[in-house]
Amino acid sequence: MCAEGEGPPPPELVAYFNLTQYRIPPRTGGQEMQVAGSLERMTAAANVYYAWKDFIGSSHKVKWQSENPDSWKICKRVMELRENG
């Protein structure tokens, strides 16, 4: 929903934005000081956000799908989750 401008970003995405824009990690210290799995969840949230945003912004969906097979896998999963909960 956030990628569609219809909701706030999840905490993992906020943390990703803060890390990439301001170089502020979720916790002080380096990578080893972060909560286990948090960096992976941040990366996953960003991957979903950017893939979905790119997909919905594409005017040629079929062409986009063939040119972005990894992102298309993410988008298909998003659609499945929306459909099945």
HTML snippet that shows the backbone in 3Dmol.js (N, CA, C, O; Angstrom):
<script src="https://3Dmol.org/build/3Dmol-min.js"></script>
<div id="view" style="width:600px;height:400px;position:relative"></div>
<script>
const pdb = `
ATOM      1  N   MET A   1       0.820  -1.192   0.000  1.00  0.00           N
ATOM      2  CA  MET A   1       0.000   0.000   0.000  1.00  0.00           C
ATOM      3  C   MET A   1       0.870   1.265   0.000  1.00  0.00           C
ATOM      4  O   MET A   1       0.531   2.265  -0.632  1.00  0.00           O
ATOM      5  N   CYS A   2       1.970   1.201   0.704  1.00  0.00           N
ATOM      6  CA  CYS A   2       2.868   2.350   0.772  1.00  0.00           C
ATOM      7  C   CYS A   2       3.384   2.704  -0.622  1.00  0.00           C
ATOM      8  O   CYS A   2       3.467   3.882  -0.971  1.00  0.00           O
ATOM      9  N   ALA A   3       3.730   1.700  -1.414  1.00  0.00           N
ATOM     10  CA  ALA A   3       4.243   1.950  -2.767  1.00  0.00           C
ATOM     11  C   ALA A   3       3.196   2.597  -3.653  1.00  0.00           C
ATOM     12  O   ALA A   3       3.527   3.242  -4.648  1.00  0.00           O
ATOM     13  N   GLU A   4       1.927   2.425  -3.289  1.00  0.00           N
ATOM     14  CA  GLU A   4       0.830   3.037  -4.035  1.00  0.00           C
ATOM     15  C   GLU A   4       0.417   4.377  -3.439  1.00  0.00           C
ATOM     16  O   GLU A   4      -0.526   5.007  -3.917  1.00  0.00           O
ATOM     17  N   GLY A   5       1.114   4.810  -2.407  1.00  0.00           N
ATOM     18  CA  GLY A   5       0.803   6.080  -1.770  1.00  0.00           C
ATOM     19  C   GLY A   5      -0.442   6.032  -0.907  1.00  0.00           C
ATOM     20  O   GLY A   5      -1.057   7.063  -0.636  1.00  0.00           O
ATOM     21  N   GLU A   6      -0.820   4.819  -0.468  1.00  0.00           N
ATOM     22  CA  GLU A   6      -2.067   4.658   0.286  1.00  0.00           C
ATOM     23  C   GLU A   6      -1.859   4.206   1.721  1.00  0.00           C
ATOM     24  O   GLU A   6      -2.807   3.753   2.361  1.00  0.00           O
ATOM     25  N   GLY A   7      -0.698   4.312   2.219  1.00  0.00           N
ATOM     26  CA  GLY A   7      -0.467   3.912   3.599  1.00  0.00           C
ATOM     27  C   GLY A   7       0.953   4.230   4.018  1.00  0.00           C
ATOM     28  O   GLY A   7       1.807   4.525   3.181  1.00  0.00           O
ATOM     29  N   PRO A   8       1.203   4.167   5.320  1.00  0.00           N
ATOM     30  CA  PRO A   8       2.548   4.444   5.806  1.00  0.00           C
ATOM     31  C   PRO A   8       3.478   3.273   5.509  1.00  0.00           C
ATOM     32  O   PRO A   8       3.021   2.141   5.353  1.00  0.00           O
ATOM     33  N   PRO A   9       4.757   3.537   5.432  1.00  0.00           N
ATOM     34  CA  PRO A   9       5.704   2.442   5.223  1.00  0.00           C
ATOM     35  C   PRO A   9       5.820   1.589   6.485  1.00  0.00           C
ATOM     36  O   PRO A   9       5.690   2.103   7.596  1.00  0.00           O
ATOM     37  N   PRO A  10       6.064   0.295   6.317  1.00  0.00           N
ATOM     38  CA  PRO A  10       6.306  -0.544   7.495  1.00  0.00           C
ATOM     39  C   PRO A  10       7.610  -0.142   8.171  1.00  0.00           C
ATOM     40  O   PRO A  10       8.461   0.491   7.546  1.00  0.00           O
ATOM     41  N   PRO A  11       7.775  -0.502   9.437  1.00  0.00           N
ATOM     42  CA  PRO A  11       8.986  -0.090  10.167  1.00  0.00           C
ATOM     43  C   PRO A  11      10.281  -0.493   9.479  1.00  0.00           C
ATOM     44  O   PRO A  11      11.255   0.258   9.512  1.00  0.00           O
ATOM     45  N   GLU A  12      10.307  -1.668   8.855  1.00  0.00           N
ATOM     46  CA  GLU A  12      11.526  -2.117   8.181  1.00  0.00           C
ATOM     47  C   GLU A  12      11.875  -1.208   7.006  1.00  0.00           C
ATOM     48  O   GLU A  12      13.051  -0.975   6.730  1.00  0.00           O
ATOM     49  N   LEU A  13      10.875  -0.702   6.326  1.00  0.00           N
ATOM     50  CA  LEU A  13      11.118   0.190   5.200  1.00  0.00           C
ATOM     51  C   LEU A  13      11.573   1.567   5.683  1.00  0.00           C
ATOM     52  O   LEU A  13      12.440   2.191   5.071  1.00  0.00           O
ATOM     53  N   VAL A  14      10.989   2.032   6.773  1.00  0.00           N
ATOM     54  CA  VAL A  14      11.438   3.300   7.372  1.00  0.00           C
ATOM     55  C   VAL A  14      12.905   3.177   7.770  1.00  0.00           C
ATOM     56  O   VAL A  14      13.700   4.081   7.514  1.00  0.00           O
ATOM     57  N   ALA A  15      13.259   2.066   8.392  1.00  0.00           N
ATOM     58  CA  ALA A  15      14.647   1.852   8.791  1.00  0.00           C
ATOM     59  C   ALA A  15      15.559   1.804   7.567  1.00  0.00           C
ATOM     60  O   ALA A  15      16.668   2.337   7.597  1.00  0.00           O
ATOM     61  N   TYR A  16      15.095   1.168   6.489  1.00  0.00           N
ATOM     62  CA  TYR A  16      15.886   1.113   5.254  1.00  0.00           C
ATOM     63  C   TYR A  16      16.088   2.518   4.684  1.00  0.00           C
ATOM     64  O   TYR A  16      17.202   2.880   4.305  1.00  0.00           O
ATOM     65  N   PHE A  17      15.019   3.304   4.623  1.00  0.00           N
ATOM     66  CA  PHE A  17      15.128   4.675   4.114  1.00  0.00           C
ATOM     67  C   PHE A  17      16.108   5.493   4.965  1.00  0.00           C
ATOM     68  O   PHE A  17      16.939   6.227   4.430  1.00  0.00           O
ATOM     69  N   ASN A  18      16.004   5.362   6.285  1.00  0.00           N
ATOM     70  CA  ASN A  18      16.917   6.085   7.175  1.00  0.00           C
ATOM     71  C   ASN A  18      18.366   5.657   6.957  1.00  0.00           C
ATOM     72  O   ASN A  18      19.279   6.483   6.964  1.00  0.00           O
ATOM     73  N   LEU A  19      18.560   4.355   6.765  1.00  0.00           N
ATOM     74  CA  LEU A  19      19.909   3.857   6.555  1.00  0.00           C
ATOM     75  C   LEU A  19      20.483   4.359   5.239  1.00  0.00           C
ATOM     76  O   LEU A  19      21.638   4.781   5.191  1.00  0.00           O
ATOM     77  N   THR A  20      19.697   4.319   4.172  1.00  0.00           N
ATOM     78  CA  THR A  20      20.219   4.720   2.868  1.00  0.00           C
ATOM     79  C   THR A  20      20.322   6.235   2.705  1.00  0.00           C
ATOM     80  O   THR A  20      21.241   6.729   2.053  1.00  0.00           O
ATOM     81  N   GLN A  21      19.389   6.964   3.290  1.00  0.00           N
ATOM     82  CA  GLN A  21      19.402   8.411   3.112  1.00  0.00           C
ATOM     83  C   GLN A  21      20.314   9.120   4.104  1.00  0.00           C
ATOM     84  O   GLN A  21      21.066  10.023   3.737  1.00  0.00           O
ATOM     85  N   TYR A  22      20.240   8.702   5.365  1.00  0.00           N
ATOM     86  CA  TYR A  22      20.978   9.425   6.407  1.00  0.00           C
ATOM     87  C   TYR A  22      22.144   8.630   6.982  1.00  0.00           C
ATOM     88  O   TYR A  22      22.888   9.138   7.820  1.00  0.00           O
ATOM     89  N   ARG A  23      22.306   7.395   6.539  1.00  0.00           N
ATOM     90  CA  ARG A  23      23.332   6.494   7.069  1.00  0.00           C
ATOM     91  C   ARG A  23      23.131   6.241   8.562  1.00  0.00           C
ATOM     92  O   ARG A  23      24.090   6.116   9.323  1.00  0.00           O
ATOM     93  N   ILE A  24      21.850   6.169   8.965  1.00  0.00           N
ATOM     94  CA  ILE A  24      21.512   5.911  10.363  1.00  0.00           C
ATOM     95  C   ILE A  24      20.991   4.479  10.465  1.00  0.00           C
ATOM     96  O   ILE A  24      19.894   4.192   9.986  1.00  0.00           O
ATOM     97  N   PRO A  25      21.760   3.570  11.081  1.00  0.00           N
ATOM     98  CA  PRO A  25      21.264   2.209  11.251  1.00  0.00           C
ATOM     99  C   PRO A  25      20.196   2.168  12.349  1.00  0.00           C
ATOM    100  O   PRO A  25      20.102   3.091  13.159  1.00  0.00           O
ATOM    101  N   PRO A  26      19.398   1.108  12.375  1.00  0.00           N
ATOM    102  CA  PRO A  26      18.354   1.012  13.397  1.00  0.00           C
ATOM    103  C   PRO A  26      18.913   1.091  14.818  1.00  0.00           C
ATOM    104  O   PRO A  26      18.292   1.679  15.703  1.00  0.00           O
ATOM    105  N   ARG A  27      20.080   0.499  15.029  1.00  0.00           N
ATOM    106  CA  ARG A  27      20.730   0.553  16.340  1.00  0.00           C
ATOM    107  C   ARG A  27      22.128   1.121  16.162  1.00  0.00           C
ATOM    108  O   ARG A  27      22.738   0.968  15.103  1.00  0.00           O
ATOM    109  N   THR A  28      22.627   1.771  17.189  1.00  0.00           N
ATOM    110  CA  THR A  28      23.986   2.305  17.101  1.00  0.00           C
ATOM    111  C   THR A  28      24.974   1.163  16.954  1.00  0.00           C
ATOM    112  O   THR A  28      24.734   0.045  17.411  1.00  0.00           O
ATOM    113  N   GLY A  29      26.067   1.461  16.320  1.00  0.00           N
ATOM    114  CA  GLY A  29      27.083   0.451  16.098  1.00  0.00           C
ATOM    115  C   GLY A  29      27.043  -0.046  14.670  1.00  0.00           C
ATOM    116  O   GLY A  29      26.264   0.437  13.849  1.00  0.00           O
ATOM    117  N   GLY A  30      27.876  -1.001  14.390  1.00  0.00           N
ATOM    118  CA  GLY A  30      27.971  -1.537  13.043  1.00  0.00           C
ATOM    119  C   GLY A  30      26.968  -2.650  12.788  1.00  0.00           C
ATOM    120  O   GLY A  30      26.010  -2.845  13.536  1.00  0.00           O
ATOM    121  N   GLN A  31      27.221  -3.359  11.723  1.00  0.00           N
ATOM    122  CA  GLN A  31      26.324  -4.438  11.302  1.00  0.00           C
ATOM    123  C   GLN A  31      26.143  -5.476  12.412  1.00  0.00           C
ATOM    124  O   GLN A  31      25.040  -5.983  12.615  1.00  0.00           O
ATOM    125  N   GLU A  32      27.209  -5.788  13.120  1.00  0.00           N
ATOM    126  CA  GLU A  32      27.139  -6.811  14.165  1.00  0.00           C
ATOM    127  C   GLU A  32      26.312  -6.386  15.371  1.00  0.00           C
ATOM    128  O   GLU A  32      25.964  -7.224  16.202  1.00  0.00           O
ATOM    129  N   MET A  33      25.993  -5.110  15.479  1.00  0.00           N
ATOM    130  CA  MET A  33      25.205  -4.611  16.608  1.00  0.00           C
ATOM    131  C   MET A  33      23.705  -4.564  16.307  1.00  0.00           C
ATOM    132  O   MET A  33      22.912  -4.211  17.180  1.00  0.00           O
ATOM    133  N   GLN A  34      23.316  -4.909  15.099  1.00  0.00           N
ATOM    134  CA  GLN A  34      21.908  -4.868  14.720  1.00  0.00           C
ATOM    135  C   GLN A  34      21.194  -6.131  15.202  1.00  0.00           C
ATOM    136  O   GLN A  34      21.815  -7.182  15.367  1.00  0.00           O
ATOM    137  N   VAL A  35      19.911  -6.019  15.420  1.00  0.00           N
ATOM    138  CA  VAL A  35      19.102  -7.169  15.819  1.00  0.00           C
ATOM    139  C   VAL A  35      19.192  -8.218  14.715  1.00  0.00           C
ATOM    140  O   VAL A  35      19.138  -7.891  13.530  1.00  0.00           O
ATOM    141  N   ALA A  36      19.329  -9.456  15.109  1.00  0.00           N
ATOM    142  CA  ALA A  36      19.472 -10.543  14.136  1.00  0.00           C
ATOM    143  C   ALA A  36      18.320 -10.515  13.129  1.00  0.00           C
ATOM    144  O   ALA A  36      17.149 -10.487  13.506  1.00  0.00           O
ATOM    145  N   GLY A  37      18.673 -10.522  11.851  1.00  0.00           N
ATOM    146  CA  GLY A  37      17.681 -10.552  10.784  1.00  0.00           C
ATOM    147  C   GLY A  37      17.120  -9.207  10.373  1.00  0.00           C
ATOM    148  O   GLY A  37      16.406  -9.123   9.374  1.00  0.00           O
ATOM    149  N   SER A  38      17.423  -8.149  11.114  1.00  0.00           N
ATOM    150  CA  SER A  38      16.811  -6.851  10.806  1.00  0.00           C
ATOM    151  C   SER A  38      17.278  -6.301   9.460  1.00  0.00           C
ATOM    152  O   SER A  38      16.478  -5.736   8.715  1.00  0.00           O
ATOM    153  N   LEU A  39      18.545  -6.455   9.145  1.00  0.00           N
ATOM    154  CA  LEU A  39      19.042  -5.942   7.863  1.00  0.00           C
ATOM    155  C   LEU A  39      18.429  -6.715   6.697  1.00  0.00           C
ATOM    156  O   LEU A  39      18.129  -6.135   5.653  1.00  0.00           O
ATOM    157  N   GLU A  40      18.246  -8.004   6.872  1.00  0.00           N
ATOM    158  CA  GLU A  40      17.611  -8.816   5.827  1.00  0.00           C
ATOM    159  C   GLU A  40      16.151  -8.414   5.634  1.00  0.00           C
ATOM    160  O   GLU A  40      15.674  -8.346   4.501  1.00  0.00           O
ATOM    161  N   ARG A  41      15.430  -8.145   6.740  1.00  0.00           N
ATOM    162  CA  ARG A  41      14.034  -7.702   6.636  1.00  0.00           C
ATOM    163  C   ARG A  41      13.934  -6.326   5.994  1.00  0.00           C
ATOM    164  O   ARG A  41      13.005  -6.063   5.230  1.00  0.00           O
ATOM    165  N   MET A  42      14.884  -5.449   6.297  1.00  0.00           N
ATOM    166  CA  MET A  42      14.909  -4.119   5.679  1.00  0.00           C
ATOM    167  C   MET A  42      15.114  -4.243   4.175  1.00  0.00           C
ATOM    168  O   MET A  42      14.433  -3.583   3.391  1.00  0.00           O
ATOM    169  N   THR A  43      16.054  -5.092   3.780  1.00  0.00           N
ATOM    170  CA  THR A  43      16.334  -5.298   2.357  1.00  0.00           C
ATOM    171  C   THR A  43      15.139  -5.908   1.647  1.00  0.00           C
ATOM    172  O   THR A  43      14.802  -5.505   0.534  1.00  0.00           O
ATOM    173  N   ALA A  44      14.495  -6.879   2.285  1.00  0.00           N
ATOM    174  CA  ALA A  44      13.314  -7.502   1.688  1.00  0.00           C
ATOM    175  C   ALA A  44      12.191  -6.484   1.514  1.00  0.00           C
ATOM    176  O   ALA A  44      11.534  -6.459   0.474  1.00  0.00           O
ATOM    177  N   ALA A  45      11.968  -5.648   2.522  1.00  0.00           N
ATOM    178  CA  ALA A  45      10.923  -4.629   2.428  1.00  0.00           C
ATOM    179  C   ALA A  45      11.223  -3.653   1.292  1.00  0.00           C
ATOM    180  O   ALA A  45      10.320  -3.267   0.550  1.00  0.00           O
ATOM    181  N   ALA A  46      12.470  -3.262   1.158  1.00  0.00           N
ATOM    182  CA  ALA A  46      12.851  -2.342   0.082  1.00  0.00           C
ATOM    183  C   ALA A  46      12.685  -3.002  -1.279  1.00  0.00           C
ATOM    184  O   ALA A  46      12.215  -2.365  -2.222  1.00  0.00           O
ATOM    185  N   ASN A  47      13.065  -4.272  -1.394  1.00  0.00           N
ATOM    186  CA  ASN A  47      12.903  -4.981  -2.665  1.00  0.00           C
ATOM    187  C   ASN A  47      11.437  -5.031  -3.085  1.00  0.00           C
ATOM    188  O   ASN A  47      11.114  -4.795  -4.249  1.00  0.00           O
ATOM    189  N   VAL A  48      10.556  -5.337  -2.142  1.00  0.00           N
ATOM    190  CA  VAL A  48       9.126  -5.382  -2.448  1.00  0.00           C
ATOM    191  C   VAL A  48       8.628  -3.988  -2.836  1.00  0.00           C
ATOM    192  O   VAL A  48       7.923  -3.833  -3.833  1.00  0.00           O
ATOM    193  N   TYR A  49       8.991  -2.993  -2.056  1.00  0.00           N
ATOM    194  CA  TYR A  49       8.556  -1.620  -2.313  1.00  0.00           C
ATOM    195  C   TYR A  49       8.945  -1.164  -3.718  1.00  0.00           C
ATOM    196  O   TYR A  49       8.104  -0.679  -4.475  1.00  0.00           O
ATOM    197  N   TYR A  50      10.226  -1.323  -4.061  1.00  0.00           N
ATOM    198  CA  TYR A  50      10.692  -0.831  -5.352  1.00  0.00           C
ATOM    199  C   TYR A  50      10.161  -1.661  -6.519  1.00  0.00           C
ATOM    200  O   TYR A  50       9.855  -1.113  -7.578  1.00  0.00           O
ATOM    201  N   ALA A  51      10.050  -2.968  -6.338  1.00  0.00           N
ATOM    202  CA  ALA A  51       9.503  -3.809  -7.411  1.00  0.00           C
ATOM    203  C   ALA A  51       8.050  -3.439  -7.679  1.00  0.00           C
ATOM    204  O   ALA A  51       7.652  -3.269  -8.831  1.00  0.00           O
ATOM    205  N   TRP A  52       7.256  -3.315  -6.616  1.00  0.00           N
ATOM    206  CA  TRP A  52       5.831  -3.005  -6.790  1.00  0.00           C
ATOM    207  C   TRP A  52       5.651  -1.608  -7.373  1.00  0.00           C
ATOM    208  O   TRP A  52       4.837  -1.405  -8.274  1.00  0.00           O
ATOM    209  N   LYS A  53       6.405  -0.654  -6.862  1.00  0.00           N
ATOM    210  CA  LYS A  53       6.304   0.725  -7.355  1.00  0.00           C
ATOM    211  C   LYS A  53       6.652   0.789  -8.840  1.00  0.00           C
ATOM    212  O   LYS A  53       5.991   1.486  -9.609  1.00  0.00           O
ATOM    213  N   ASP A  54       7.680   0.067  -9.234  1.00  0.00           N
ATOM    214  CA  ASP A  54       8.091   0.030 -10.631  1.00  0.00           C
ATOM    215  C   ASP A  54       7.014  -0.641 -11.496  1.00  0.00           C
ATOM    216  O   ASP A  54       6.699  -0.168 -12.588  1.00  0.00           O
ATOM    217  N   PHE A  55       6.462  -1.738 -10.996  1.00  0.00           N
ATOM    218  CA  PHE A  55       5.429  -2.470 -11.734  1.00  0.00           C
ATOM    219  C   PHE A  55       4.183  -1.617 -11.948  1.00  0.00           C
ATOM    220  O   PHE A  55       3.687  -1.511 -13.070  1.00  0.00           O
ATOM    221  N   ILE A  56       3.678  -1.011 -10.880  1.00  0.00           N
ATOM    222  CA  ILE A  56       2.432  -0.241 -11.029  1.00  0.00           C
ATOM    223  C   ILE A  56       2.643   1.021 -11.858  1.00  0.00           C
ATOM    224  O   ILE A  56       1.696   1.558 -12.432  1.00  0.00           O
ATOM    225  N   GLY A  57       3.882   1.490 -11.919  1.00  0.00           N
ATOM    226  CA  GLY A  57       4.174   2.680 -12.718  1.00  0.00           C
ATOM    227  C   GLY A  57       4.435   2.387 -14.184  1.00  0.00           C
ATOM    228  O   GLY A  57       4.540   3.302 -15.000  1.00  0.00           O
ATOM    229  N   SER A  58       4.539   1.110 -14.513  1.00  0.00           N
ATOM    230  CA  SER A  58       4.829   0.730 -15.892  1.00  0.00           C
ATOM    231  C   SER A  58       3.570   0.818 -16.753  1.00  0.00           C
ATOM    232  O   SER A  58       2.497   0.370 -16.349  1.00  0.00           O
ATOM    233  N   SER A  59       3.712   1.387 -17.916  1.00  0.00           N
ATOM    234  CA  SER A  59       2.572   1.475 -18.832  1.00  0.00           C
ATOM    235  C   SER A  59       2.471   0.241 -19.724  1.00  0.00           C
ATOM    236  O   SER A  59       1.439   0.017 -20.356  1.00  0.00           O
ATOM    237  N   HIS A  60       3.535  -0.562 -19.781  1.00  0.00           N
ATOM    238  CA  HIS A  60       3.549  -1.780 -20.598  1.00  0.00           C
ATOM    239  C   HIS A  60       3.889  -2.953 -19.681  1.00  0.00           C
ATOM    240  O   HIS A  60       5.042  -3.374 -19.598  1.00  0.00           O
ATOM    241  N   LYS A  61       2.868  -3.477 -18.992  1.00  0.00           N
ATOM    242  CA  LYS A  61       3.066  -4.498 -17.963  1.00  0.00           C
ATOM    243  C   LYS A  61       3.722  -5.767 -18.512  1.00  0.00           C
ATOM    244  O   LYS A  61       4.629  -6.305 -17.877  1.00  0.00           O
ATOM    245  N   VAL A  62       3.291  -6.251 -19.662  1.00  0.00           N
ATOM    246  CA  VAL A  62       3.833  -7.494 -20.206  1.00  0.00           C
ATOM    247  C   VAL A  62       5.313  -7.323 -20.533  1.00  0.00           C
ATOM    248  O   VAL A  62       6.124  -8.199 -20.231  1.00  0.00           O
ATOM    249  N   LYS A  63       5.660  -6.215 -21.139  1.00  0.00           N
ATOM    250  CA  LYS A  63       7.064  -5.937 -21.447  1.00  0.00           C
ATOM    251  C   LYS A  63       7.869  -5.821 -20.156  1.00  0.00           C
ATOM    252  O   LYS A  63       8.969  -6.364 -20.055  1.00  0.00           O
ATOM    253  N   TRP A  64       7.323  -5.120 -19.179  1.00  0.00           N
ATOM    254  CA  TRP A  64       8.002  -4.966 -17.901  1.00  0.00           C
ATOM    255  C   TRP A  64       8.260  -6.332 -17.265  1.00  0.00           C
ATOM    256  O   TRP A  64       9.351  -6.590 -16.757  1.00  0.00           O
ATOM    257  N   GLN A  65       7.260  -7.195 -17.297  1.00  0.00           N
ATOM    258  CA  GLN A  65       7.395  -8.530 -16.703  1.00  0.00           C
ATOM    259  C   GLN A  65       8.543  -9.300 -17.346  1.00  0.00           C
ATOM    260  O   GLN A  65       9.331  -9.937 -16.647  1.00  0.00           O
ATOM    261  N   SER A  66       8.641  -9.244 -18.668  1.00  0.00           N
ATOM    262  CA  SER A  66       9.700  -9.997 -19.350  1.00  0.00           C
ATOM    263  C   SER A  66      11.077  -9.369 -19.120  1.00  0.00           C
ATOM    264  O   SER A  66      12.086 -10.075 -19.129  1.00  0.00           O
ATOM    265  N   GLU A  67      11.127  -8.074 -18.916  1.00  0.00           N
ATOM    266  CA  GLU A  67      12.402  -7.389 -18.691  1.00  0.00           C
ATOM    267  C   GLU A  67      12.861  -7.424 -17.233  1.00  0.00           C
ATOM    268  O   GLU A  67      14.024  -7.146 -16.938  1.00  0.00           O
ATOM    269  N   ASN A  68      11.955  -7.762 -16.331  1.00  0.00           N
ATOM    270  CA  ASN A  68      12.251  -7.742 -14.893  1.00  0.00           C
ATOM    271  C   ASN A  68      11.770  -9.027 -14.226  1.00  0.00           C
ATOM    272  O   ASN A  68      10.899  -8.971 -13.358  1.00  0.00           O
ATOM    273  N   PRO A  69      12.306 -10.168 -14.601  1.00  0.00           N
ATOM    274  CA  PRO A  69      11.769 -11.434 -14.100  1.00  0.00           C
ATOM    275  C   PRO A  69      11.854 -11.591 -12.582  1.00  0.00           C
ATOM    276  O   PRO A  69      10.937 -12.149 -11.979  1.00  0.00           O
ATOM    277  N   ASP A  70      12.916 -11.122 -11.955  1.00  0.00           N
ATOM    278  CA  ASP A  70      13.022 -11.250 -10.501  1.00  0.00           C
ATOM    279  C   ASP A  70      12.020 -10.347  -9.787  1.00  0.00           C
ATOM    280  O   ASP A  70      11.391 -10.758  -8.812  1.00  0.00           O
ATOM    281  N   SER A  71      11.879  -9.133 -10.270  1.00  0.00           N
ATOM    282  CA  SER A  71      10.897  -8.218  -9.683  1.00  0.00           C
ATOM    283  C   SER A  71       9.481  -8.715  -9.940  1.00  0.00           C
ATOM    284  O   SER A  71       8.594  -8.529  -9.107  1.00  0.00           O
ATOM    285  N   TRP A  72       9.268  -9.343 -11.082  1.00  0.00           N
ATOM    286  CA  TRP A  72       7.948  -9.873 -11.399  1.00  0.00           C
ATOM    287  C   TRP A  72       7.577 -10.992 -10.428  1.00  0.00           C
ATOM    288  O   TRP A  72       6.412 -11.111 -10.050  1.00  0.00           O
ATOM    289  N   LYS A  73       8.536 -11.809 -10.018  1.00  0.00           N
ATOM    290  CA  LYS A  73       8.267 -12.853  -9.021  1.00  0.00           C
ATOM    291  C   LYS A  73       7.779 -12.222  -7.719  1.00  0.00           C
ATOM    292  O   LYS A  73       6.847 -12.720  -7.087  1.00  0.00           O
ATOM    293  N   ILE A  74       8.414 -11.132  -7.332  1.00  0.00           N
ATOM    294  CA  ILE A  74       8.007 -10.421  -6.118  1.00  0.00           C
ATOM    295  C   ILE A  74       6.581  -9.893  -6.277  1.00  0.00           C
ATOM    296  O   ILE A  74       5.756 -10.040  -5.376  1.00  0.00           O
ATOM    297  N   CYS A  75       6.300  -9.283  -7.416  1.00  0.00           N
ATOM    298  CA  CYS A  75       4.978  -8.695  -7.643  1.00  0.00           C
ATOM    299  C   CYS A  75       3.880  -9.760  -7.687  1.00  0.00           C
ATOM    300  O   CYS A  75       2.776  -9.541  -7.188  1.00  0.00           O
ATOM    301  N   LYS A  76       4.184 -10.901  -8.279  1.00  0.00           N
ATOM    302  CA  LYS A  76       3.201 -11.993  -8.294  1.00  0.00           C
ATOM    303  C   LYS A  76       2.890 -12.437  -6.874  1.00  0.00           C
ATOM    304  O   LYS A  76       1.738 -12.723  -6.546  1.00  0.00           O
ATOM    305  N   ARG A  77       3.907 -12.496  -6.038  1.00  0.00           N
ATOM    306  CA  ARG A  77       3.690 -12.897  -4.643  1.00  0.00           C
ATOM    307  C   ARG A  77       2.857 -11.848  -3.903  1.00  0.00           C
ATOM    308  O   ARG A  77       1.998 -12.198  -3.093  1.00  0.00           O
ATOM    309  N   VAL A  78       3.103 -10.586  -4.171  1.00  0.00           N
ATOM    310  CA  VAL A  78       2.295  -9.526  -3.561  1.00  0.00           C
ATOM    311  C   VAL A  78       0.826  -9.705  -3.963  1.00  0.00           C
ATOM    312  O   VAL A  78      -0.069  -9.600  -3.124  1.00  0.00           O
ATOM    313  N   MET A  79       0.591  -9.971  -5.227  1.00  0.00           N
ATOM    314  CA  MET A  79      -0.790 -10.156  -5.709  1.00  0.00           C
ATOM    315  C   MET A  79      -1.428 -11.384  -5.054  1.00  0.00           C
ATOM    316  O   MET A  79      -2.605 -11.351  -4.695  1.00  0.00           O
ATOM    317  N   GLU A  80      -0.669 -12.452  -4.897  1.00  0.00           N
ATOM    318  CA  GLU A  80      -1.184 -13.650  -4.220  1.00  0.00           C
ATOM    319  C   GLU A  80      -1.560 -13.354  -2.789  1.00  0.00           C
ATOM    320  O   GLU A  80      -2.623 -13.764  -2.322  1.00  0.00           O
ATOM    321  N   LEU A  81      -0.695 -12.644  -2.091  1.00  0.00           N
ATOM    322  CA  LEU A  81      -0.974 -12.309  -0.695  1.00  0.00           C
ATOM    323  C   LEU A  81      -2.193 -11.407  -0.569  1.00  0.00           C
ATOM    324  O   LEU A  81      -2.993 -11.569   0.353  1.00  0.00           O
ATOM    325  N   ARG A  82      -2.339 -10.479  -1.467  1.00  0.00           N
ATOM    326  CA  ARG A  82      -3.507  -9.597  -1.445  1.00  0.00           C
ATOM    327  C   ARG A  82      -4.789 -10.382  -1.696  1.00  0.00           C
ATOM    328  O   ARG A  82      -5.834 -10.096  -1.111  1.00  0.00           O
ATOM    329  N   GLU A  83      -4.692 -11.364  -2.565  1.00  0.00           N
ATOM    330  CA  GLU A  83      -5.867 -12.158  -2.934  1.00  0.00           C
ATOM    331  C   GLU A  83      -6.246 -13.157  -1.843  1.00  0.00           C
ATOM    332  O   GLU A  83      -7.427 -13.360  -1.560  1.00  0.00           O
ATOM    333  N   ASN A  84      -5.234 -13.778  -1.232  1.00  0.00           N
ATOM    334  CA  ASN A  84      -5.497 -14.856  -0.280  1.00  0.00           C
ATOM    335  C   ASN A  84      -5.287 -14.475   1.186  1.00  0.00           C
ATOM    336  O   ASN A  84      -5.616 -15.242   2.092  1.00  0.00           O
ATOM    337  N   GLY A  85      -4.738 -13.291   1.403  1.00  0.00           N
ATOM    338  CA  GLY A  85      -4.509 -12.834   2.763  1.00  0.00           C
ATOM    339  C   GLY A  85      -3.341 -13.406   3.392  1.00  0.00           C
ATOM    340  O   GLY A  85      -3.046 -13.093   4.546  1.00  0.00           O
TER     341      GLY A  85
END
`;
const viewer = $3Dmol.createViewer("view");
viewer.addModel(pdb, "pdb");
viewer.setStyle({}, {cartoon: {color: "spectrum"}});
viewer.zoomTo();
viewer.render();
</script>
